[in-house]
Amino acid sequence: MAKRKARERDYESGGVGFVGSILLGAGFGVLFDEVIAGILLGIGAGFLVMAHFTRTQD
């Protein structure tokens, strides 16, 4: 039962990290006048962050 709760929490933090990375990328994009490129970089970083938080501990 404890493992199930831990996995649910990992998925939540992975999703929050993913959205946060996209927003951070958009913020850097606005800063450098390249919003689309910033969002795309944020999506790429978001997948890395999400993969880090949701990896299995088997």
PyMOL Python script that loads the backbone (N, CA, C, O; Angstrom):
from pymol import cmd

cmd.read_pdbstr("""\
ATOM      1  N   MET A   1       0.818  -1.185   0.000  1.00  0.00           N
ATOM      2  CA  MET A   1       0.000   0.000   0.000  1.00  0.00           C
ATOM      3  C   MET A   1       0.866   1.254   0.000  1.00  0.00           C
ATOM      4  O   MET A   1       0.527   2.246  -0.646  1.00  0.00           O
ATOM      5  N   ALA A   2       1.970   1.211   0.716  1.00  0.00           N
ATOM      6  CA  ALA A   2       2.841   2.380   0.787  1.00  0.00           C
ATOM      7  C   ALA A   2       3.461   2.674  -0.576  1.00  0.00           C
ATOM      8  O   ALA A   2       3.653   3.834  -0.943  1.00  0.00           O
ATOM      9  N   LYS A   3       3.774   1.610  -1.326  1.00  0.00           N
ATOM     10  CA  LYS A   3       4.361   1.829  -2.642  1.00  0.00           C
ATOM     11  C   LYS A   3       3.386   2.524  -3.581  1.00  0.00           C
ATOM     12  O   LYS A   3       3.785   3.357  -4.394  1.00  0.00           O
ATOM     13  N   ARG A   4       2.117   2.183  -3.468  1.00  0.00           N
ATOM     14  CA  ARG A   4       1.124   2.796  -4.345  1.00  0.00           C
ATOM     15  C   ARG A   4       1.020   4.299  -4.082  1.00  0.00           C
ATOM     16  O   ARG A   4       0.952   5.090  -5.023  1.00  0.00           O
ATOM     17  N   LYS A   5       1.007   4.691  -2.822  1.00  0.00           N
ATOM     18  CA  LYS A   5       0.942   6.111  -2.471  1.00  0.00           C
ATOM     19  C   LYS A   5       2.189   6.839  -2.959  1.00  0.00           C
ATOM     20  O   LYS A   5       2.102   7.961  -3.458  1.00  0.00           O
ATOM     21  N   ALA A   6       3.344   6.203  -2.815  1.00  0.00           N
ATOM     22  CA  ALA A   6       4.590   6.834  -3.250  1.00  0.00           C
ATOM     23  C   ALA A   6       4.583   7.036  -4.759  1.00  0.00           C
ATOM     24  O   ALA A   6       5.035   8.073  -5.245  1.00  0.00           O
ATOM     25  N   ARG A   7       4.079   6.064  -5.501  1.00  0.00           N
ATOM     26  CA  ARG A   7       4.038   6.211  -6.952  1.00  0.00           C
ATOM     27  C   ARG A   7       3.096   7.323  -7.373  1.00  0.00           C
ATOM     28  O   ARG A   7       3.410   8.089  -8.284  1.00  0.00           O
ATOM     29  N   GLU A   8       1.938   7.420  -6.718  1.00  0.00           N
ATOM     30  CA  GLU A   8       1.007   8.496  -7.054  1.00  0.00           C
ATOM     31  C   GLU A   8       1.647   9.849  -6.795  1.00  0.00           C
ATOM     32  O   GLU A   8       1.478  10.774  -7.589  1.00  0.00           O
ATOM     33  N   ARG A   9       2.369   9.976  -5.709  1.00  0.00           N
ATOM     34  CA  ARG A   9       3.027  11.233  -5.387  1.00  0.00           C
ATOM     35  C   ARG A   9       4.118  11.539  -6.416  1.00  0.00           C
ATOM     36  O   ARG A   9       4.296  12.695  -6.801  1.00  0.00           O
ATOM     37  N   ASP A  10       4.851  10.510  -6.865  1.00  0.00           N
ATOM     38  CA  ASP A  10       5.884  10.712  -7.870  1.00  0.00           C
ATOM     39  C   ASP A  10       5.291  11.213  -9.179  1.00  0.00           C
ATOM     40  O   ASP A  10       5.872  12.079  -9.832  1.00  0.00           O
ATOM     41  N   TYR A  11       4.127  10.667  -9.570  1.00  0.00           N
ATOM     42  CA  TYR A  11       3.491  11.140 -10.793  1.00  0.00           C
ATOM     43  C   TYR A  11       3.054  12.588 -10.651  1.00  0.00           C
ATOM     44  O   TYR A  11       3.164  13.366 -11.599  1.00  0.00           O
ATOM     45  N   GLU A  12       2.559  12.958  -9.473  1.00  0.00           N
ATOM     46  CA  GLU A  12       2.151  14.343  -9.252  1.00  0.00           C
ATOM     47  C   GLU A  12       3.345  15.277  -9.337  1.00  0.00           C
ATOM     48  O   GLU A  12       3.271  16.308 -10.007  1.00  0.00           O
ATOM     49  N   SER A  13       4.449  14.939  -8.671  1.00  0.00           N
ATOM     50  CA  SER A  13       5.610  15.818  -8.705  1.00  0.00           C
ATOM     51  C   SER A  13       6.231  15.837 -10.092  1.00  0.00           C
ATOM     52  O   SER A  13       6.803  16.851 -10.495  1.00  0.00           O
ATOM     53  N   GLY A  14       6.132  14.736 -10.832  1.00  0.00           N
ATOM     54  CA  GLY A  14       6.616  14.733 -12.209  1.00  0.00           C
ATOM     55  C   GLY A  14       5.805  15.662 -13.088  1.00  0.00           C
ATOM     56  O   GLY A  14       6.359  16.371 -13.928  1.00  0.00           O
ATOM     57  N   GLY A  15       4.483  15.663 -12.896  1.00  0.00           N
ATOM     58  CA  GLY A  15       3.620  16.559 -13.670  1.00  0.00           C
ATOM     59  C   GLY A  15       3.854  18.015 -13.326  1.00  0.00           C
ATOM     60  O   GLY A  15       3.865  18.874 -14.207  1.00  0.00           O
ATOM     61  N   VAL A  16       4.043  18.293 -12.041  1.00  0.00           N
ATOM     62  CA  VAL A  16       4.322  19.668 -11.616  1.00  0.00           C
ATOM     63  C   VAL A  16       5.661  20.120 -12.182  1.00  0.00           C
ATOM     64  O   VAL A  16       5.794  21.259 -12.629  1.00  0.00           O
ATOM     65  N   GLY A  17       6.646  19.241 -12.166  1.00  0.00           N
ATOM     66  CA  GLY A  17       7.952  19.574 -12.747  1.00  0.00           C
ATOM     67  C   GLY A  17       7.865  19.812 -14.239  1.00  0.00           C
ATOM     68  O   GLY A  17       8.539  20.693 -14.773  1.00  0.00           O
ATOM     69  N   PHE A  18       7.031  19.024 -14.920  1.00  0.00           N
ATOM     70  CA  PHE A  18       6.856  19.180 -16.363  1.00  0.00           C
ATOM     71  C   PHE A  18       6.252  20.542 -16.694  1.00  0.00           C
ATOM     72  O   PHE A  18       6.759  21.257 -17.558  1.00  0.00           O
ATOM     73  N   VAL A  19       5.174  20.895 -16.010  1.00  0.00           N
ATOM     74  CA  VAL A  19       4.517  22.183 -16.258  1.00  0.00           C
ATOM     75  C   VAL A  19       5.439  23.329 -15.862  1.00  0.00           C
ATOM     76  O   VAL A  19       5.503  24.345 -16.554  1.00  0.00           O
ATOM     77  N   GLY A  20       6.145  23.169 -14.761  1.00  0.00           N
ATOM     78  CA  GLY A  20       7.083  24.204 -14.331  1.00  0.00           C
ATOM     79  C   GLY A  20       8.191  24.424 -15.343  1.00  0.00           C
ATOM     80  O   GLY A  20       8.600  25.562 -15.572  1.00  0.00           O
ATOM     81  N   SER A  21       8.683  23.356 -15.951  1.00  0.00           N
ATOM     82  CA  SER A  21       9.727  23.489 -16.964  1.00  0.00           C
ATOM     83  C   SER A  21       9.214  24.214 -18.197  1.00  0.00           C
ATOM     84  O   SER A  21       9.933  25.019 -18.789  1.00  0.00           O
ATOM     85  N   ILE A  22       7.982  23.937 -18.587  1.00  0.00           N
ATOM     86  CA  ILE A  22       7.400  24.633 -19.736  1.00  0.00           C
ATOM     87  C   ILE A  22       7.261  26.118 -19.433  1.00  0.00           C
ATOM     88  O   ILE A  22       7.595  26.958 -20.269  1.00  0.00           O
ATOM     89  N   LEU A  23       6.769  26.444 -18.241  1.00  0.00           N
ATOM     90  CA  LEU A  23       6.620  27.852 -17.870  1.00  0.00           C
ATOM     91  C   LEU A  23       7.971  28.551 -17.768  1.00  0.00           C
ATOM     92  O   LEU A  23       8.106  29.704 -18.175  1.00  0.00           O
ATOM     93  N   LEU A  24       8.961  27.864 -17.230  1.00  0.00           N
ATOM     94  CA  LEU A  24      10.299  28.444 -17.166  1.00  0.00           C
ATOM     95  C   LEU A  24      10.852  28.681 -18.567  1.00  0.00           C
ATOM     96  O   LEU A  24      11.448  29.726 -18.831  1.00  0.00           O
ATOM     97  N   GLY A  25      10.659  27.725 -19.456  1.00  0.00           N
ATOM     98  CA  GLY A  25      11.105  27.894 -20.836  1.00  0.00           C
ATOM     99  C   GLY A  25      10.402  29.048 -21.517  1.00  0.00           C
ATOM    100  O   GLY A  25      11.027  29.804 -22.261  1.00  0.00           O
ATOM    101  N   ALA A  26       9.100  29.194 -21.272  1.00  0.00           N
ATOM    102  CA  ALA A  26       8.357  30.318 -21.850  1.00  0.00           C
ATOM    103  C   ALA A  26       8.865  31.637 -21.284  1.00  0.00           C
ATOM    104  O   ALA A  26       8.961  32.630 -22.006  1.00  0.00           O
ATOM    105  N   GLY A  27       9.191  31.652 -20.000  1.00  0.00           N
ATOM    106  CA  GLY A  27       9.741  32.863 -19.389  1.00  0.00           C
ATOM    107  C   GLY A  27      11.071  33.253 -19.998  1.00  0.00           C
ATOM    108  O   GLY A  27      11.300  34.430 -20.281  1.00  0.00           O
ATOM    109  N   PHE A  28      11.953  32.286 -20.206  1.00  0.00           N
ATOM    110  CA  PHE A  28      13.218  32.587 -20.869  1.00  0.00           C
ATOM    111  C   PHE A  28      12.987  33.005 -22.315  1.00  0.00           C
ATOM    112  O   PHE A  28      13.703  33.856 -22.844  1.00  0.00           O
ATOM    113  N   GLY A  29      11.987  32.405 -22.950  1.00  0.00           N
ATOM    114  CA  GLY A  29      11.660  32.785 -24.321  1.00  0.00           C
ATOM    115  C   GLY A  29      11.202  34.225 -24.415  1.00  0.00           C
ATOM    116  O   GLY A  29      11.596  34.942 -25.336  1.00  0.00           O
ATOM    117  N   VAL A  30      10.370  34.662 -23.473  1.00  0.00           N
ATOM    118  CA  VAL A  30       9.928  36.060 -23.448  1.00  0.00           C
ATOM    119  C   VAL A  30      11.120  36.974 -23.210  1.00  0.00           C
ATOM    120  O   VAL A  30      11.217  38.045 -23.809  1.00  0.00           O
ATOM    121  N   LEU A  31      12.019  36.553 -22.343  1.00  0.00           N
ATOM    122  CA  LEU A  31      13.199  37.354 -22.023  1.00  0.00           C
ATOM    123  C   LEU A  31      14.073  37.581 -23.251  1.00  0.00           C
ATOM    124  O   LEU A  31      14.621  38.668 -23.434  1.00  0.00           O
ATOM    125  N   PHE A  32      14.202  36.554 -24.095  1.00  0.00           N
ATOM    126  CA  PHE A  32      15.063  36.657 -25.273  1.00  0.00           C
ATOM    127  C   PHE A  32      14.283  36.816 -26.574  1.00  0.00           C
ATOM    128  O   PHE A  32      14.846  36.629 -27.652  1.00  0.00           O
ATOM    129  N   ASP A  33      12.998  37.156 -26.494  1.00  0.00           N
ATOM    130  CA  ASP A  33      12.142  37.388 -27.661  1.00  0.00           C
ATOM    131  C   ASP A  33      12.001  36.169 -28.566  1.00  0.00           C
ATOM    132  O   ASP A  33      11.821  36.324 -29.774  1.00  0.00           O
ATOM    133  N   GLU A  34      12.077  34.987 -28.025  1.00  0.00           N
ATOM    134  CA  GLU A  34      11.881  33.740 -28.775  1.00  0.00           C
ATOM    135  C   GLU A  34      10.981  32.817 -27.959  1.00  0.00           C
ATOM    136  O   GLU A  34      11.442  31.822 -27.399  1.00  0.00           O
ATOM    137  N   VAL A  35       9.699  33.154 -27.896  1.00  0.00           N
ATOM    138  CA  VAL A  35       8.775  32.428 -27.027  1.00  0.00           C
ATOM    139  C   VAL A  35       8.616  30.973 -27.466  1.00  0.00           C
ATOM    140  O   VAL A  35       8.642  30.069 -26.632  1.00  0.00           O
ATOM    141  N   ILE A  36       8.451  30.744 -28.762  1.00  0.00           N
ATOM    142  CA  ILE A  36       8.234  29.373 -29.253  1.00  0.00           C
ATOM    143  C   ILE A  36       9.447  28.494 -28.950  1.00  0.00           C
ATOM    144  O   ILE A  36       9.297  27.357 -28.503  1.00  0.00           O
ATOM    145  N   ALA A  37      10.640  29.018 -29.191  1.00  0.00           N
ATOM    146  CA  ALA A  37      11.853  28.242 -28.901  1.00  0.00           C
ATOM    147  C   ALA A  37      11.966  27.962 -27.407  1.00  0.00           C
ATOM    148  O   ALA A  37      12.371  26.869 -27.013  1.00  0.00           O
ATOM    149  N   GLY A  38      11.615  28.930 -26.581  1.00  0.00           N
ATOM    150  CA  GLY A  38      11.654  28.728 -25.134  1.00  0.00           C
ATOM    151  C   GLY A  38      10.677  27.666 -24.683  1.00  0.00           C
ATOM    152  O   GLY A  38      10.999  26.844 -23.824  1.00  0.00           O
ATOM    153  N   ILE A  39       9.480  27.676 -25.258  1.00  0.00           N
ATOM    154  CA  ILE A  39       8.484  26.660 -24.901  1.00  0.00           C
ATOM    155  C   ILE A  39       8.963  25.277 -25.333  1.00  0.00           C
ATOM    156  O   ILE A  39       8.808  24.308 -24.589  1.00  0.00           O
ATOM    157  N   LEU A  40       9.538  25.178 -26.515  1.00  0.00           N
ATOM    158  CA  LEU A  40      10.033  23.879 -26.980  1.00  0.00           C
ATOM    159  C   LEU A  40      11.172  23.373 -26.105  1.00  0.00           C
ATOM    160  O   LEU A  40      11.232  22.183 -25.793  1.00  0.00           O
ATOM    161  N   LEU A  41      12.074  24.263 -25.707  1.00  0.00           N
ATOM    162  CA  LEU A  41      13.137  23.857 -24.788  1.00  0.00           C
ATOM    163  C   LEU A  41      12.557  23.454 -23.433  1.00  0.00           C
ATOM    164  O   LEU A  41      13.037  22.514 -22.799  1.00  0.00           O
ATOM    165  N   GLY A  42      11.527  24.169 -22.997  1.00  0.00           N
ATOM    166  CA  GLY A  42      10.865  23.826 -21.743  1.00  0.00           C
ATOM    167  C   GLY A  42      10.200  22.465 -21.806  1.00  0.00           C
ATOM    168  O   GLY A  42      10.228  21.715 -20.830  1.00  0.00           O
ATOM    169  N   ILE A  43       9.602  22.137 -22.941  1.00  0.00           N
ATOM    170  CA  ILE A  43       8.983  20.814 -23.107  1.00  0.00           C
ATOM    171  C   ILE A  43      10.048  19.723 -23.039  1.00  0.00           C
ATOM    172  O   ILE A  43       9.856  18.695 -22.389  1.00  0.00           O
ATOM    173  N   GLY A  44      11.167  19.955 -23.714  1.00  0.00           N
ATOM    174  CA  GLY A  44      12.264  18.980 -23.661  1.00  0.00           C
ATOM    175  C   GLY A  44      12.790  18.787 -22.254  1.00  0.00           C
ATOM    176  O   GLY A  44      13.005  17.657 -21.815  1.00  0.00           O
ATOM    177  N   ALA A  45      12.998  19.889 -21.545  1.00  0.00           N
ATOM    178  CA  ALA A  45      13.462  19.801 -20.157  1.00  0.00           C
ATOM    179  C   ALA A  45      12.387  19.163 -19.282  1.00  0.00           C
ATOM    180  O   ALA A  45      12.699  18.428 -18.345  1.00  0.00           O
ATOM    181  N   GLY A  46      11.126  19.442 -19.587  1.00  0.00           N
ATOM    182  CA  GLY A  46      10.025  18.868 -18.815  1.00  0.00           C
ATOM    183  C   GLY A  46       9.982  17.358 -18.912  1.00  0.00           C
ATOM    184  O   GLY A  46       9.709  16.679 -17.922  1.00  0.00           O
ATOM    185  N   PHE A  47      10.248  16.823 -20.095  1.00  0.00           N
ATOM    186  CA  PHE A  47      10.277  15.368 -20.237  1.00  0.00           C
ATOM    187  C   PHE A  47      11.412  14.763 -19.417  1.00  0.00           C
ATOM    188  O   PHE A  47      11.253  13.690 -18.834  1.00  0.00           O
ATOM    189  N   LEU A  48      12.559  15.445 -19.370  1.00  0.00           N
ATOM    190  CA  LEU A  48      13.663  14.948 -18.556  1.00  0.00           C
ATOM    191  C   LEU A  48      13.319  14.980 -17.068  1.00  0.00           C
ATOM    192  O   LEU A  48      13.608  14.031 -16.340  1.00  0.00           O
ATOM    193  N   VAL A  49      12.705  16.065 -16.624  1.00  0.00           N
ATOM    194  CA  VAL A  49      12.314  16.184 -15.217  1.00  0.00           C
ATOM    195  C   VAL A  49      11.258  15.143 -14.875  1.00  0.00           C
ATOM    196  O   VAL A  49      11.331  14.500 -13.828  1.00  0.00           O
ATOM    197  N   MET A  50      10.278  14.975 -15.755  1.00  0.00           N
ATOM    198  CA  MET A  50       9.209  14.007 -15.511  1.00  0.00           C
ATOM    199  C   MET A  50       9.782  12.584 -15.468  1.00  0.00           C
ATOM    200  O   MET A  50       9.368  11.774 -14.639  1.00  0.00           O
ATOM    201  N   ALA A  51      10.714  12.287 -16.344  1.00  0.00           N
ATOM    202  CA  ALA A  51      11.323  10.958 -16.347  1.00  0.00           C
ATOM    203  C   ALA A  51      12.106  10.716 -15.061  1.00  0.00           C
ATOM    204  O   ALA A  51      12.132   9.598 -14.547  1.00  0.00           O
ATOM    205  N   HIS A  52      12.735  11.747 -14.552  1.00  0.00           N
ATOM    206  CA  HIS A  52      13.491  11.610 -13.306  1.00  0.00           C
ATOM    207  C   HIS A  52      12.566  11.291 -12.133  1.00  0.00           C
ATOM    208  O   HIS A  52      12.885  10.434 -11.309  1.00  0.00           O
ATOM    209  N   PHE A  53      11.430  11.968 -12.052  1.00  0.00           N
ATOM    210  CA  PHE A  53      10.525  11.778 -10.928  1.00  0.00           C
ATOM    211  C   PHE A  53       9.703  10.504 -11.032  1.00  0.00           C
ATOM    212  O   PHE A  53       9.296   9.957 -10.007  1.00  0.00           O
ATOM    213  N   THR A  54       9.449  10.018 -12.234  1.00  0.00           N
ATOM    214  CA  THR A  54       8.548   8.872 -12.391  1.00  0.00           C
ATOM    215  C   THR A  54       9.276   7.569 -12.692  1.00  0.00           C
ATOM    216  O   THR A  54       8.629   6.583 -13.044  1.00  0.00           O
ATOM    217  N   ARG A  55      10.586   7.530 -12.566  1.00  0.00           N
ATOM    218  CA  ARG A  55      11.290   6.272 -12.827  1.00  0.00           C
ATOM    219  C   ARG A  55      10.929   5.257 -11.757  1.00  0.00           C
ATOM    220  O   ARG A  55      10.640   5.611 -10.614  1.00  0.00           O
ATOM    221  N   THR A  56      10.950   4.013 -12.139  1.00  0.00           N
ATOM    222  CA  THR A  56      10.542   2.961 -11.200  1.00  0.00           C
ATOM    223  C   THR A  56      11.707   2.605 -10.288  1.00  0.00           C
ATOM    224  O   THR A  56      12.868   2.673 -10.690  1.00  0.00           O
ATOM    225  N   GLN A  57      11.390   2.230  -9.081  1.00  0.00           N
ATOM    226  CA  GLN A  57      12.401   1.872  -8.088  1.00  0.00           C
ATOM    227  C   GLN A  57      12.420   0.363  -7.838  1.00  0.00           C
ATOM    228  O   GLN A  57      12.666  -0.069  -6.712  1.00  0.00           O
ATOM    229  N   ASP A  58      12.167  -0.433  -8.858  1.00  0.00           N
ATOM    230  CA  ASP A  58      12.086  -1.896  -8.679  1.00  0.00           C
ATOM    231  C   ASP A  58      13.425  -2.524  -8.443  1.00  0.00           C
ATOM    232  O   ASP A  58      13.516  -3.740  -8.275  1.00  0.00           O
TER     233      ASP A  58
END
""", "prot")
cmd.dss("prot")
cmd.show_as("cartoon", "prot")
cmd.util.cbc("prot")
cmd.orient("prot")
